[in-house]
Amino acid sequence: VQLQASGGGLVQAGGSLRLSCTASGRTFNTYRMGWFRQAPGKEREFVAAISGLTSYYADSVKGRFTISRDNAKNTVYLQMNNLKPEDTAIYYCAAKLGREYDNWGQGTQVTVSS
């Protein structure tokens, strides 16, 4: 599956953004989808994932971010509310069928100003 992320941008602290990730292929609904992020000088970290009707979140984003998917549109979303400067990063969507995420999108930049 090929992934295309979009929706990043510059926003003030407290603002919101919605990221989208559209996948190619006919088996999108079978993939577990995730969002990761990488800030300058830091390692990539898990943000959120969705498998079926179950979603998972990093502690740092719980209550502020919501992951969802529309299988009819082959798209997974990340709604980000109450953004903080520490959320600034390149956000990547990823997909997996097995143990590891082995399909990655190109990343979209999110910048939160204070």
N, C-alpha and C positions, 0 to 999 in steps of 0.2 A: 504494500500500500504506500502511496505517495501522499505526503502531507503538506499543506500550505496554510501557514498561520498569518493572521492579519489582525488589525485593530489596535495596535500599540500607538503610543503617542506621548505627548507632554501634558501633564495635568497637575493642578495644585493639590497640596495635601488636603485630604478630606474629600477629594473628588472621586469620580468613578470612571471606569473603562470596561468595555466588554471585548475580550479577545475571542476570535473565531479560528477554528482549524478545520479545514475541509479536506477530506480524504478521497482519493480515487479508489476505484474497485467496487465490487459488488458485495463484499463480505464485511463491510464496515461494522455491522452490528455484532460481529463475533469478536471484535478486538476490545481489549481493555485499553482505554485512552487515558493519558496523563498529561499534566502540565508540569514543567520544570522551569527553573530560572537560574540564571548565572549573573551575578553582579561582578563588577570590575574587581579583579584581584581575589575573587572567591571561587570556590568550587561550585559546580552545578548542584542545585538542591531540589528536592521534591516539593511540589506545591499542592497538587490535588490529582485525584484519579477517579475514574468512574468505571464500574463494571456492572452491567445490567442496571439494576435500580439502586445499587450501593455506591456511595461516594466516600472518599477518604480525603483528609486534609492534613497538611502540616499544621502544627500547633500555632505557628506564627500567623496563619491566615484564617483560622477557624473563626466563624462568626462574621467575617468580612468578605470572603470570597465564596462563590458558588459555582460548581462545575455542573454542566448539564450537557445533554446530547440530543440531537435530532437525527435519528437513523434514516429517516426519509430523505434528509438533505446531506447525509454523510458528513455531518458537522458536529464538532464538540465546542462548547463555549466555556469561557471562564469570565464570570461577572465579578468584577473587583470593585468593592465599595470601601469608603473610608480609607483611601490609599494613604500610605505613609512614605516619607522619603526613603526609608529602608526597603521599600518594595521596588525601588529602581533596579532594573535588571533587563537582560534579554530573556524573553519568555519563549520557551520551546514546547511544542506539543509533540507527543510521542504515542506510539501504539505498540501493543504486544499481544501475542497469542499464548506464549509460553512464560518462562520465568523472567526473561529480560526484555526490556524495551529495545527493539531492534529496528524500529522505523521512526525517523525523526524529521520534523519540519525544519525550516530554515531559520526560525526565530523572528521575534518581533520585539522592538525596543519599547520599554515602558520607562518613562522618566517622571518622577514625582518631585515637584519643587516644594520647598518649605516656605 
